[in-house]
Amino acid sequence: LMEMRLQAQDDEITLLKSSLADALRKLRLHEQQIPLLKQQLIAGKTPMWSTLTLYGYLLPVMTPLALTRASKSLSLQDGWCSLVEESIKPTMVRSLQQQQSKSSDEGQGSAPHTPTSSSPAPPKEAVCSPHGGPLSPILEGKKTLCVQPLVQLSIIIFAWASCQSIKMFIRGRPITMYIPSNIQNYEELRMDFPTEKLDLDWVYGYRGRDCRGNLYVLPSGEAVYFIACVVVLYHVTNRTQRHYLQTTHTIHPDKVLVASGQTAGVDKDGKPLQPFVHIWDSTTLVTLQQIGLGTFERGVGSVAFSNADAGTFLCVIDESNEHMLSVWDWKKNTMVLEVKSTTEAVFAVEFSPADTSNIITCGKSHVYFWTQSAGTLTKKQGIFGKYKKPKFIMCFVFSLTGDVLTGDSEGNILTWGKSAADIKTLGKGAKETFQIMKQTRAHEGSVFTLCILQGGALLSGGGKDRRIIRWSADLAPERECEIPEKFGAVRTIANVDGEELLVGTTRNAILRGTFSDGFVAIVQGHVDEMWGLATHPSQNLFLTCGNDKQACLWNAEDHSLGWCTHLEESGLCADFSPNGSVVSIGLSTGRWLVLDVQTREVVCDLTDGNEQLSVMRYSPDGSFLAVGSHDNFIYIYSVMEGGRRYTRFGKCTGHSSFITHLDWSKDGKYIMSNSGDYEILYWDVAGGCKLLRNRFESKDREWASYTCVLGFHVMGVWLEGSDGTDINALCRSHSEKVVAVADDFCKVHLFQYPCPKPKAPSHRYDGHGSHVTNVRFTHIDSHLLSLGGKDTCILQWRVKGGGTGDSREHPTLSFPLSSSIGSSEQGSQREKETV
């Protein structure tokens, strides 16, 4: 409760700071206008009388025509008192504030007057602007009076607007957006689902950094592994992928069925999502059974099929405090038994290949031998005796002789066997125990993985020494090799044919090779959270960067890694120049680099401020580069020599919080920007990086890209109750037909563009296991790329045309915009079952 109160206070302080900054800026603006207004009032012609509604009262207003004309150049900004901002086209200006006694003596100024018969009809009651939630749009009508009191000024100005605007609130802050001129009736606009859909095409990366035992080989020649919420079936020879959207898996003894489970999560409203286990066919990707819904807590940590009875039973260990161990008859969807295992971490579980009633688990400071009898499970802890007890038992396998071999954090392979009861020491009634029969020194650092080969040979993979060792059946070393340092330590080993191996590493790579020929990477990925994403303007290339200080260039056509270079700091944003020859990367310290796409050579290295950069964006013709920073400034650079030389052109100053997104106009003269306090500002770059205070003038401007999350054309992507940080990124397609959205709830959305109305319908896609940080379309809109945060995953989605979507009737968008909604290619898409 205290944390909630502190968060609420922090939010209020942030809002007050931004409101104060807005108020001070507007006060300066209006102070500059006071002398002009006084002169116009003194020189005013015959007054026009009208009425206005102020706080529920009809008041007559005197408006000098000269002042009406002069005030056209005056731009009123929206106030921190949550009143709507309107442009001042025909403007009614009333009175100088004077002392009450003087007003009563002279009988002029703000004293009420009865309108004449020729006066216009009084307007209807002014539209109220109270909002019912954190995100609620308010439409201001064509003839709606906008009242804006100016604090501590001698003049109060009211604007009679002839245009329309829309207002929404995020965390109590009003955001006003002007409706384009070619929209005649906003209320009659209707939204529809986009005709385009997404189909998961490719998954870049592997999860080896903090997972184990998650790489298998099927008889079909496919490697099975997971990353994020996707199980990938990668055909090593054909280089093709299939996908099943689950995680944490094990292979059935028939090498066809797969069991996969998930980590529990929360939905958008914070309600917990319960984990469960799917059993599915790896040939058809058809789900055969779902077990354990409502049984497992927090997540599914380990799963294993029984072997002795052809996989009748499934053992599951969840992530609760007691790490509950349960055995299921999965075909009948019934739980046979359940027992608490341990409060320590559990790394692996397996049935004995010879006896289904025997189960082994290992983890932190333990190896347990379980025996099932009369519907209950009893456990016996392995006795280390004279041997040093390791901190972790990392993995284990069963030898062909029935012994249990474990790998531990001390670098040893321990051979466990069953010993008779020690009656002399323990007395009568003593039971048999499991003790260490042999200790073999194997690796420097932990033994992360063990793999039994046909014939009884053993493979072990080391952590610190990065070695793979082949052992004979009696644990004599036969061969060894070392994997390159750039791939990290050995996390898991999968046997392909006895000679060829697949190796998963701690730096999220999968290697393929043999002891004789060495190993090459067939799957690579980032190892930490990613934020920077840019697509090439003319080729199927894209660049990613993140907190692992790596910048990677990928080929979206053949799904390969072109190159990877090390950055000295975290890379947070990137953009290709329009000619595609260079790419700029913004770092976490205010520094930014420009790299040659072909050679990776650093052609420019500059610094702006000392805070992290959040956006890099070239103008459409490539003559300017805009750099958005967390120091609240946008730095503008002139670009010369095809993107190889940069000189400071100017700096856009006016935001009261850090820059989050920005876009250039199609003519390359203007910028639209968003900030952390939900401001939408417009800048005249060609005119000297000036802030355009009359935002009404930008309502019909066309934008070369649309990545700003706040704006009229994308207002509908915000859900009711959003707090302003729920949407991390969005991107309009080059065809200007759809907009993709990356949210904080592991989802990628596809909306029709434009979508200016609340609750716009969208297609929603699962796959990421963490917040989605960025999205971008390729240059011809054939694919969409999305980045995961903590899941370190890159998903490549194929964009497919409409025509086979939901057959239900949906309202349609019935207005023309500069970005027209056109028909798309016909196509089909198989909807995937998702978590």
C-alpha positions in Angstrom: 0.0 0.0 0.0 2.9 2.3 0.8 4.4 1.6 -2.6 1.1 2.5 -4.3 0.9 5.7 -2.4 4.5 6.6 -3.2 3.9 5.9 -6.9 0.8 8.0 -6.8 2.7 10.9 -5.2 5.5 10.5 -7.8 2.9 10.7 -10.6 1.4 13.8 -9.1 4.8 15.5 -8.7 5.6 14.6 -12.3 2.3 16.0 -13.5 2.8 19.2 -11.4 6.3 19.7 -12.7 5.2 19.4 -16.4 2.1 21.6 -15.7 4.3 24.3 -14.1 6.7 24.2 -17.1 3.8 24.6 -19.5 2.3 27.4 -17.4 5.5 29.4 -17.3 6.0 29.0 -21.0 2.4 30.2 -21.8 2.7 33.0 -19.3 5.7 34.3 -21.2 3.8 34.0 -24.5 0.8 35.9 -23.2 2.8 38.6 -21.6 4.3 39.4 -25.0 0.7 39.8 -26.4 -0.6 42.2 -23.7 0.7 45.4 -25.2 -0.7 44.4 -28.6 -4.1 43.6 -27.1 -4.2 46.9 -25.3 -3.4 48.9 -28.5 -6.1 47.0 -30.4 -8.7 47.6 -27.8 -7.9 51.3 -27.7 -8.1 51.5 -31.6 -11.1 49.2 -31.8 -14.0 49.9 -34.0 -17.8 49.5 -33.3 -18.1 46.5 -31.0 -20.0 43.3 -31.9 -22.1 41.8 -29.2 -22.4 38.1 -28.6 -22.8 35.8 -25.7 -20.7 33.0 -24.3 -21.1 30.4 -21.6 -18.8 30.8 -18.7 -19.1 28.3 -15.8 -22.7 27.8 -16.6 -23.7 31.5 -17.1 -24.6 33.2 -20.3 -22.5 36.4 -20.6 -22.6 39.1 -23.3 -19.2 39.7 -25.0 -17.9 42.8 -26.9 -15.5 41.9 -29.7 -13.8 44.7 -31.7 -13.3 43.7 -35.3 -9.8 45.1 -35.4 -8.9 42.9 -32.5 -10.5 39.9 -34.2 -8.3 40.4 -37.2 -5.2 41.0 -35.1 -5.8 38.0 -32.9 -5.5 35.6 -35.8 -1.8 35.6 -35.2 -2.3 34.6 -31.5 -2.0 31.0 -30.6 -3.4 29.7 -27.4 -1.9 26.6 -25.9 -3.8 24.1 -23.8 -3.6 24.9 -20.1 -2.5 23.0 -17.1 -6.1 23.5 -15.8 -7.2 20.7 -18.2 -9.0 22.9 -20.6 -9.0 22.2 -24.3 -6.6 24.0 -26.7 -8.2 25.5 -29.8 -6.8 27.7 -32.6 -7.8 31.3 -32.7 -9.5 31.8 -36.0 -12.6 34.0 -35.5 -11.8 35.1 -31.9 -14.0 36.9 -29.5 -12.1 39.0 -27.0 -13.8 40.7 -24.2 -12.7 43.1 -21.6 -9.7 44.3 -19.7 -9.9 43.3 -16.0 -10.3 46.4 -14.1 -11.2 47.3 -10.6 -14.8 46.5 -9.7 -15.5 50.1 -8.6 -14.2 51.5 -11.9 -16.3 49.1 -13.9 -19.4 50.1 -12.0 -18.7 53.8 -12.4 -18.0 53.7 -16.2 -20.6 51.1 -17.0 -18.4 49.5 -19.6 -16.0 46.7 -19.9 -17.3 43.5 -18.5 -20.7 44.8 -17.3 -23.6 42.8 -18.7 -25.4 44.2 -21.7 -28.6 43.0 -23.3 -28.0 41.7 -26.8 -29.9 43.4 -29.6 -32.2 41.6 -31.9 -29.5 41.5 -34.6 -27.1 39.7 -32.2 -26.4 36.1 -33.0 -28.3 33.4 -31.1 -26.7 32.5 -27.8 -24.6 29.3 -28.2 -25.6 26.1 -26.5 -24.2 25.3 -23.1 -20.4 24.8 -23.3 -19.2 21.2 -23.6 -18.0 19.9 -20.3 -14.6 18.3 -20.2 -14.6 16.0 -17.2 -13.1 12.6 -18.0 -14.3 9.3 -16.7 -11.0 7.5 -16.6 -7.3 7.7 -17.2 -7.8 7.5 -21.0 -11.0 9.2 -22.3 -11.4 11.1 -25.5 -13.5 14.3 -25.5 -14.7 15.8 -28.8 -15.0 19.5 -28.9 -17.8 20.6 -31.4 -17.4 22.9 -34.2 -19.0 25.8 -32.3 -17.7 25.0 -28.9 -16.4 27.8 -26.8 -12.9 27.2 -25.4 -12.4 29.0 -22.1 -8.8 29.5 -21.0 -8.1 31.7 -17.9 -4.6 33.1 -17.7 -3.3 33.1 -14.2 -2.0 36.4 -12.8 -2.6 38.3 -16.0 -4.8 41.4 -16.5 -6.5 39.9 -19.5 -8.7 36.9 -19.8 -9.1 35.5 -23.3 -11.8 33.2 -24.7 -11.5 31.5 -28.1 -14.5 30.7 -30.3 -13.3 27.8 -32.4 -14.5 27.1 -35.9 -12.6 23.8 -36.0 -12.8 20.5 -34.2 -10.4 18.8 -31.9 -10.3 15.6 -30.0 -9.0 15.3 -26.4 -7.9 12.2 -24.5 -6.5 11.9 -21.0 -3.6 9.8 -19.9 -3.0 9.6 -16.2 -5.0 12.8 -15.8 -3.1 14.8 -18.4 -5.2 16.2 -21.2 -3.8 15.6 -24.8 -5.5 17.7 -27.5 -5.3 16.6 -31.1 -6.8 18.4 -34.1 -9.0 16.7 -36.6 -7.8 16.9 -40.2 -9.8 19.2 -42.5 -11.1 16.4 -44.7 -13.0 14.7 -41.9 -16.4 16.2 -41.8 -18.1 14.3 -39.0 -15.8 12.6 -36.5 -18.7 11.0 -34.6 -19.8 9.0 -37.7 -16.4 7.4 -38.3 -16.4 3.7 -37.9 -13.4 1.4 -37.5 -12.7 -2.0 -38.9 -10.2 -4.8 -38.5 -7.3 -4.5 -40.8 -7.4 -6.7 -43.9 -3.8 -7.7 -43.4 -2.8 -10.3 -40.9 0.5 -11.7 -39.5 1.9 -15.2 -39.6 5.0 -16.1 -37.6 7.7 -16.6 -40.2 11.0 -16.9 -38.3 12.4 -16.8 -34.8 15.9 -15.4 -34.2 17.7 -16.6 -31.1 17.9 -19.4 -28.5 17.4 -19.3 -24.8 20.6 -20.7 -23.3 21.7 -17.9 -21.0 19.5 -19.0 -18.1 17.9 -22.3 -19.2 19.2 -25.8 -19.5 18.1 -29.1 -21.0 16.1 -27.4 -23.7 17.7 -28.7 -27.0 16.6 -32.0 -28.6 16.8 -33.6 -32.0 13.8 -35.4 -33.6 14.0 -38.3 -36.1 12.7 -35.8 -38.7 16.1 -34.0 -38.5 14.6 -31.1 -36.7 16.2 -29.5 -33.6 13.6 -28.6 -31.0 14.3 -25.7 -28.6 12.4 -22.8 -27.1 12.8 -19.1 -26.8 10.2 -16.6 -25.4 6.8 -18.3 -25.7 7.7 -20.3 -28.9 8.9 -23.8 -29.3 11.0 -23.8 -32.5 11.3 -26.9 -34.7 14.4 -26.0 -36.9 15.3 -28.4 -39.7 19.1 -28.2 -39.6 19.7 -29.4 -43.1 16.9 -27.6 -44.9 17.1 -24.5 -42.8 13.4 -24.2 -42.3 11.4 -23.5 -39.1 8.0 -24.5 -37.7 6.6 -23.1 -34.5 4.5 -24.2 -31.6 3.7 -21.3 -29.2 4.6 -22.8 -25.8 7.7 -23.3 -23.6 9.6 -25.6 -21.2 9.4 -28.9 -23.1 10.4 -32.6 -23.0 10.3 -35.2 -25.7 8.2 -38.4 -25.5 10.1 -41.7 -25.9 8.5 -42.2 -29.3 10.4 -39.0 -30.4 7.1 -37.6 -31.9 5.1 -36.2 -28.9 6.3 -33.2 -27.0 5.2 -31.8 -23.6 5.6 -28.1 -23.0 4.7 -25.8 -20.1 4.9 -22.2 -19.3 5.7 -19.6 -16.7 2.7 -17.9 -15.2 2.1 -14.3 -16.1 -0.5 -11.6 -15.7 -3.0 -10.1 -18.2 -3.4 -6.4 -18.9 -5.6 -5.9 -15.8 -3.0 -7.6 -13.5 -4.9 -10.8 -13.1 -2.7 -13.9 -12.9 -2.7 -16.3 -15.8 -2.4 -19.9 -14.6 0.3 -22.1 -16.2 -0.4 -25.6 -17.6 1.2 -28.3 -19.8 0.4 -29.0 -23.4 1.1 -32.4 -25.0 1.3 -32.0 -28.7 2.4 -33.8 -31.9 5.6 -32.5 -33.4 4.6 -33.7 -36.9 1.3 -32.0 -37.1 1.7 -29.4 -34.3 -1.8 -30.5 -33.1 -2.4 -30.2 -29.3 -3.4 -33.6 -27.9 -3.9 -32.8 -24.3 -3.8 -29.9 -21.8 -3.2 -30.8 -18.1 -2.8 -29.1 -14.8 -4.8 -25.9 -15.3 -5.2 -24.5 -11.9 -2.8 -27.0 -10.3 0.6 -25.5 -10.9 1.9 -22.3 -9.2 4.0 -19.6 -10.8 5.2 -21.8 -13.7 6.2 -25.2 -14.9 9.9 -25.7 -14.1 10.6 -29.3 -15.3 8.8 -32.0 -17.2 9.6 -35.6 -18.1 7.9 -38.5 -19.8 8.2 -42.1 -18.3 10.3 -44.5 -20.5 9.7 -48.0 -19.2 6.0 -47.9 -20.1 6.2 -46.1 -23.5 5.5 -42.7 -22.0 2.2 -43.3 -20.2 3.1 -40.9 -17.4 4.3 -37.3 -17.2 6.2 -35.9 -14.2 5.9 -32.1 -13.6 7.6 -29.9 -11.1 6.2 -26.4 -10.7 7.8 -23.2 -9.5 6.0 -22.9 -6.1 7.9 -22.4 -2.9 7.7 -26.2 -2.2 8.3 -27.1 -5.9 5.4 -29.5 -6.0 6.1 -32.8 -7.8 3.1 -34.4 -9.5 2.7 -37.4 -11.7 0.0 -37.5 -14.4 -1.6 -40.1 -16.6 -1.6 -37.6 -19.4 -3.9 -39.4 -21.8 -6.7 -39.5 -19.1 -5.8 -36.0 -17.9 -5.7 -37.3 -14.3 -3.1 -36.6 -11.6 -1.9 -39.8 -10.0 -0.1 -38.3 -7.1 1.4 -35.0 -5.8 4.1 -34.3 -3.2 6.2 -31.5 -2.0 9.8 -31.9 -3.2 12.0 -29.2 -1.7 12.2 -25.5 -1.0 15.5 -25.3 -3.0 15.7 -24.8 -6.7 15.1 -27.9 -8.8 17.0 -28.1 -12.2 15.9 -31.5 -13.6 13.6 -34.5 -13.2 13.6 -37.9 -15.0 12.0 -41.3 -14.7 14.3 -44.3 -14.4 14.5 -45.9 -17.9 14.0 -49.3 -16.3 11.3 -48.6 -13.7 8.5 -46.0 -13.9 8.2 -46.1 -10.1 11.6 -44.5 -9.7 12.1 -40.8 -10.2 15.2 -38.7 -9.7 15.4 -34.9 -9.2 18.4 -32.6 -8.7 19.1 -29.0 -8.0 20.6 -26.8 -5.4 22.5 -28.9 -2.8 20.6 -32.0 -3.4 19.9 -35.1 -5.5 16.8 -37.0 -4.5 15.8 -40.6 -5.4 12.0 -41.0 -5.3 10.1 -44.3 -5.1 6.4 -44.6 -5.9 4.5 -47.2 -3.8 0.8 -47.5 -2.9 -0.1 -44.1 -4.4 2.6 -42.2 -2.5 6.1 -41.0 -3.2 9.0 -41.4 -0.8 12.3 -39.7 -1.2 15.8 -40.5 -0.2 18.6 -38.0 -0.4 21.9 -38.9 -2.0 24.7 -39.3 0.6 27.9 -37.5 -0.3 29.8 -39.1 2.5 33.6 -38.4 2.3 33.1 -36.3 -0.9 32.7 -32.6 -0.8 29.1 -31.6 -1.2 28.7 -29.3 -4.2 26.5 -26.2 -4.1 24.6 -27.3 -7.2 23.9 -30.6 -8.9 23.5 -29.2 -12.4 22.4 -32.3 -14.4 22.2 -36.1 -14.5 21.8 -39.0 -16.9 21.3 -42.8 -16.6 24.1 -45.0 -17.7 23.4 -48.2 -19.7 24.3 -50.2 -16.5 21.6 -48.3 -14.5 23.9 -46.1 -12.6 23.1 -42.4 -12.2 25.8 -39.9 -13.3 25.5 -36.4 -12.1 27.4 -33.2 -13.1 28.0 -30.6 -10.4 29.2 -27.1 -9.8 32.6 -28.3 -8.7 33.4 -29.7 -12.2 33.0 -33.3 -11.1 31.0 -36.2 -12.6 29.7 -38.4 -9.7 28.6 -42.0 -10.2 25.8 -43.0 -7.8 24.8 -46.5 -6.9 22.5 -48.3 -4.4 24.2 -49.7 -1.3 22.9 -52.2 1.2 21.7 -51.0 4.6 24.4 -50.4 7.1 22.9 -52.4 10.0 26.1 -52.1 12.2 26.0 -48.3 12.1 22.3 -47.5 11.8 20.9 -50.6 13.6 18.1 -52.8 12.7 15.5 -51.3 10.3 18.1 -49.4 8.4 17.2 -49.0 4.7 19.3 -49.1 1.6 20.9 -45.8 0.5 22.2 -44.1 -2.6 25.8 -43.2 -2.3 28.7 -42.0 -4.5 30.6 -44.9 -6.0 33.1 -42.9 -8.0 34.1 -39.3 -8.6 35.7 -38.2 -11.9 37.3 -34.8 -12.3 35.9 -33.4 -15.6 35.9 -29.7 -16.1 37.1 -26.4 -14.7 33.9 -24.8 -13.4 30.5 -26.3 -13.5 29.4 -29.4 -15.5 26.4 -27.9 -17.2 25.3 -30.9 -19.3 25.7 -34.7 -19.8 24.6 -36.7 -22.8 24.6 -40.5 -23.2 25.5 -41.9 -26.6 24.6 -45.3 -28.1 27.1 -47.8 -26.8 27.4 -46.2 -23.4 29.8 -43.4 -24.2 29.3 -40.1 -22.4 29.5 -36.4 -23.5 30.0 -33.7 -20.9 30.0 -29.9 -21.4 31.9 -27.5 -19.2 31.1 -24.0 -18.1 34.2 -22.0 -17.4 36.5 -24.0 -19.7 34.0 -24.2 -22.6 35.1 -27.8 -23.4 33.2 -30.7 -24.7 34.7 -34.1 -23.6 33.8 -37.6 -24.9 34.2 -40.3 -22.2 34.2 -44.0 -22.5 31.6 -46.1 -20.7 34.0 -46.4 -17.7 34.6 -42.6 -17.8 38.0 -42.6 -19.4 38.5 -39.4 -21.6 38.7 -40.1 -25.3 38.3 -36.8 -27.2 37.7 -33.2 -26.4 37.3 -29.8 -28.1 36.8 -26.2 -27.1 34.1 -23.9 -28.5 35.0 -20.3 -29.4 34.9 -17.8 -26.5 32.5 -15.5 -28.3 29.7 -18.1 -28.0 30.1 -18.5 -24.3 30.0 -21.7 -22.2 28.4 -25.0 -23.1 24.9 -25.1 -21.8 23.4 -28.3 -23.4 24.4 -31.0 -25.9 22.1 -32.9 -28.3 23.3 -36.0 -30.2 22.4 -36.0 -33.9 24.0 -39.2 -35.3 26.7 -40.2 -32.9 29.3 -38.0 -34.6 27.5 -34.8 -35.3 26.4 -32.7 -32.3 24.3 -29.7 -31.6 25.5 -27.5 -28.8 23.5 -24.8 -27.0 25.6 -22.1 -25.4 25.2 -19.5 -22.6 25.4 -16.7 -25.2 22.2 -17.9 -26.8 23.7 -19.6 -29.8 23.3 -23.2 -31.2 26.5 -24.7 -32.7 26.7 -27.6 -35.1 29.7 -29.7 -35.7 32.0 -32.6 -34.8 35.1 -33.2 -32.8 37.1 -33.5 -36.0 35.7 -30.5 -38.0 34.9 -28.1 -35.2 31.7 -26.2 -34.6 29.9 -23.4 -36.5 26.9 -21.3 -35.3 23.6 -22.1 -36.9 21.5 -20.0 -34.5 22.5 -16.8 -32.9 20.9 -14.0 -30.9 21.2 -11.2 -28.4 21.9 -12.0 -24.7 20.2 -9.0 -23.1 17.3 -6.7 -23.5 16.9 -5.1 -26.9 15.5 -1.7 -27.8 17.1 -0.5 -31.0 15.6 -1.7 -34.3 16.0 -0.3 -37.9 15.1 -1.7 -41.3 17.0 -1.0 -44.5 15.3 1.4 -46.9 15.8 -0.8 -50.0 16.9 -4.3 -48.9 15.7 -7.0 -46.7 18.1 -6.1 -43.9 17.5 -4.9 -40.4 19.7 -3.9 -37.5 19.2 -4.6 -33.8 21.0 -3.4 -30.7 20.5 -3.6 -27.0 21.9 -3.8 -23.5 24.4 -6.5 -24.4 26.4 -3.8 -26.2 26.1 -5.7 -29.5 24.9 -4.3 -32.9 23.8 -7.0 -35.3 22.9 -6.8 -39.0 20.4 -9.5 -40.1 19.2 -10.7 -43.5 15.4 -11.1 -43.3 15.4 -13.1 -46.6 17.8 -16.0 -45.7 17.4 -15.4 -41.9 21.2 -15.1 -41.4 23.4 -12.9 -39.3 25.4 -10.6 -41.6 27.7 -9.2 -39.0 27.8 -8.3 -35.3 30.0 -5.6 -33.8 30.7 -4.7 -30.2 29.6 -1.3 -28.8 31.3 0.2 -25.8 27.9 1.1 -24.3 24.3 -0.2 -24.6 22.7 0.6 -28.0 19.1 1.9 -27.6 18.0 3.2 -31.0 19.1 3.2 -34.6 18.2 4.3 -38.1 19.4 3.8 -41.7 20.2 6.7 -43.9 17.8 6.9 -46.9 20.6 5.8 -49.3 21.1 2.7 -47.1 24.9 3.1 -47.0 25.3 4.0 -43.3 23.4 3.3 -40.1 23.4 5.6 -37.0 23.2 4.1 -33.5 22.3 6.0 -30.3 23.9 4.8 -27.1 23.1 5.1 -23.4 25.5 7.9 -22.6 24.5 10.5 -25.1 27.1 9.2 -27.6 26.1 8.1 -31.1 27.9 6.3 -33.9 27.5 6.1 -37.6 28.6 2.7 -39.1 29.3 1.8 -42.7 26.8 -1.0 -43.5 29.2 -2.9 -45.6 32.4 -2.7 -43.6 31.2 -2.0 -40.1 33.7 0.9 -40.0 32.8 3.8 -37.6 32.6 6.8 -39.9 31.4 9.3 -37.3 31.5 9.4 -33.5 29.7 12.3 -31.7 28.1 13.0 -28.4 25.1 15.1 -27.4 24.5 15.6 -23.7 25.3 13.0 -21.1 22.0 11.2 -21.0 20.7 8.2 -23.0 19.5 8.7 -26.5 16.0 7.4 -27.3 15.5 8.0 -31.1 17.6 8.5 -34.2 15.7 9.6 -37.4 16.9 10.8 -40.8 14.9 13.2 -42.9 13.3 11.7 -46.0 15.9 13.2 -48.3 18.8 12.3 -46.0 19.9 15.9 -45.5 19.2 16.0 -41.8 19.5 13.7 -38.8 17.4 14.2 -35.7 18.7 12.9 -32.4 16.2 12.6 -29.5 17.7 12.6 -26.0 16.6 12.1 -22.4 17.9 15.6 -21.7 14.6 16.9 -23.3 16.3 18.2 -26.5 16.2 17.2 -30.1 19.6 17.8 -31.8 19.5 18.4 -35.5 22.5 17.7 -37.7 23.2 18.5 -41.4 24.2 15.4 -43.2 26.8 15.5 -46.0 28.9 13.2 -48.2 26.2 10.5 -48.3 25.9 10.2 -44.5 29.6 10.3 -43.7 29.9 13.8 -42.4 27.7 15.6 -39.8 27.6 19.2 -38.5 25.3 20.6 -35.9 22.4 22.6 -37.5 20.4 23.4 -34.4 18.6 22.2 -31.3 14.9 21.9 -30.7 14.2 23.2 -27.2 10.7 23.2 -25.5 9.9 19.7 -24.2 9.5 19.4 -20.5 10.4 15.7 -20.4 12.6 13.3 -22.2 12.0 12.6 -25.9 10.4 9.2 -26.7 9.5 9.3 -30.4 9.8 11.6 -33.4 8.9 11.7 -37.1 9.8 13.9 -40.1 7.2 15.4 -42.5 7.3 14.2 -46.1 8.8 17.5 -47.3 11.6 17.2 -44.7 10.9 20.6 -43.1 9.0 19.7 -39.9 9.2 17.3 -37.0 6.5 15.8 -34.8 7.7 14.6 -31.4 6.4 12.9 -28.2 7.9 13.1 -24.8 7.7 11.2 -21.5 5.0 13.5 -20.1 2.8 12.9 -23.1 3.4 16.1 -25.0 2.9 16.3 -28.8 5.0 19.2 -30.2 5.8 20.3 -33.7 9.0 21.9 -35.0 9.9 24.0 -38.0 13.4 22.6 -38.7 14.0 24.5 -41.9 13.0 27.7 -40.2 15.6 27.3 -37.5 14.4 24.5 -35.2 11.5 26.7 -34.0 8.6 25.3 -31.9 5.3 25.7 -33.7 3.1 27.1 -31.0 -0.1 26.9 -33.1 -0.4 23.2 -33.4 -3.6 23.6 -35.3 -1.5 24.4 -38.4 0.0 20.9 -38.4 -3.3 19.0 -38.5 -3.1 18.4 -42.3 0.6 17.9 -42.5 1.7 14.5 -44.0 4.4 12.5 -42.3 7.1 10.4 -44.0 6.9 7.9 -41.1 4.6 7.4 -38.2 6.3 6.1 -35.1 4.9 8.6 -32.5 2.6 6.8 -30.1 0.6 9.9 -29.5 -1.3 11.5 -32.4 -4.7 11.8 -34.0 -4.1 9.1 -36.5 -3.1 6.5 -33.9 -5.3 7.5 -31.0 -7.3 4.3 -31.3 -4.4 2.1 -30.4 -4.6 3.1 -26.7 -6.8 0.9 -24.6 -9.1 2.2 -21.9 -7.2 2.6 -18.7 -3.8 2.8 -20.3 -1.2 4.6 -18.1 0.9 6.1 -20.9 3.7 3.5 -20.8 1.6 0.5 -22.0 2.6 1.1 -25.6 6.4 1.0 -26.2 6.5 1.5 -29.9 4.4 1.6 -33.1 5.1 1.8 -36.8 3.0 2.6 -39.8 3.5 0.5 -42.9 5.0 2.1 -45.9 1.7 1.5 -47.8 0.0 3.5 -45.0 -2.7 0.9 -44.6 -1.8 -0.7 -41.2 0.0 0.2 -38.0 1.8 -2.3 -35.8 2.0 -1.8 -32.0 4.3 -3.2 -29.4 2.9 -3.3 -25.9 3.9 -4.0 -22.4 1.9 -7.3 -22.2 3.9 -9.4 -24.6 1.6 -8.7 -27.5 2.0 -7.4 -31.0 -1.1 -5.7 -32.4 -2.1 -4.9 -36.0 -4.5 -2.0 -36.5 -6.0 -0.4 -39.5 -4.4 2.9 -40.4 -5.6 5.5 -39.6 -7.3 4.5 -36.3 -8.4 7.8 -34.7 -11.3 6.4 -32.6 -11.1 4.7 -29.2 -11.4 1.0 -28.9 -10.3 0.4 -32.5 -10.4 -3.3 -33.3 -7.1 -5.1 -33.9 -5.5 -8.4 -34.6 -3.4 -9.5 -31.6 -0.5 -11.9 -31.7 1.3 -13.9 -29.0 4.9 -15.1 -29.1 7.0 -12.9 -26.9 7.6 -13.8 -23.3 8.3 -10.3 -22.1 7.4 -6.7 -23.0 7.7 -6.0 -26.7 10.1 -3.1 -27.1 10.0 -2.2 -30.8 8.4 -3.0 -34.2 9.3 -2.1 -37.8 8.1 -3.1 -41.3 10.6 -4.1 -43.9 11.0 -1.8 -46.9 8.2 -3.4 -49.0 6.0 -4.3 -46.1 6.5 -8.0 -46.7 7.5 -8.6 -43.1 7.2 -7.1 -39.7 10.0 -7.4 -37.1 9.3 -7.3 -33.3 11.8 -7.2 -30.5 11.3 -8.7 -27.0 12.7 -7.2 -23.9 13.8 -9.8 -21.3 13.1 -12.7 -23.6 16.0 -11.5 -26.0 13.9 -12.7 -28.9 13.5 -11.3 -32.4 10.3 -12.4 -34.2 9.8 -12.0 -37.9 6.2 -12.0 -39.0 5.0 -12.4 -42.6 2.4 -9.8 -43.6 -0.5 -11.5 -45.4 -3.3 -9.9 -47.3 -6.9 -9.9 -46.2 -10.0 -11.6 -47.5 -10.2 -14.5 -45.1 -10.5 -12.8 -41.9 -13.4 -12.9 -39.4 -16.7 -13.3 -41.2 -18.6 -11.2 -38.7 -19.7 -7.8 -39.7 -17.5 -5.0 -38.5 -17.9 -1.3 -38.8 -15.8 0.3 -41.5 -13.8 3.5 -41.6 -15.8 5.7 -43.9 -13.7 8.8 -44.5 -10.9 9.8 -46.9 -7.5 10.9 -45.5 -4.2 11.7 -47.1 -3.2 8.2 -46.0 -6.0 6.4 -47.8 -7.2 3.0 -46.8 -6.9 0.8 -49.9 -7.6 -2.8 -50.7 -5.0 -5.4 -49.9 -3.8 -8.5 -51.6 -6.0 -11.6 -51.1 -4.5 -14.3 -49.0 -5.1 -16.7 -46.1 -3.6 -17.3 -42.8 -3.7 -20.3 -40.5 -4.4 -19.0 -37.0 -2.0 -20.5 -34.5 -3.0 -21.6 -31.0 -1.3 -19.4 -28.5 -0.7 -19.4 -24.8 
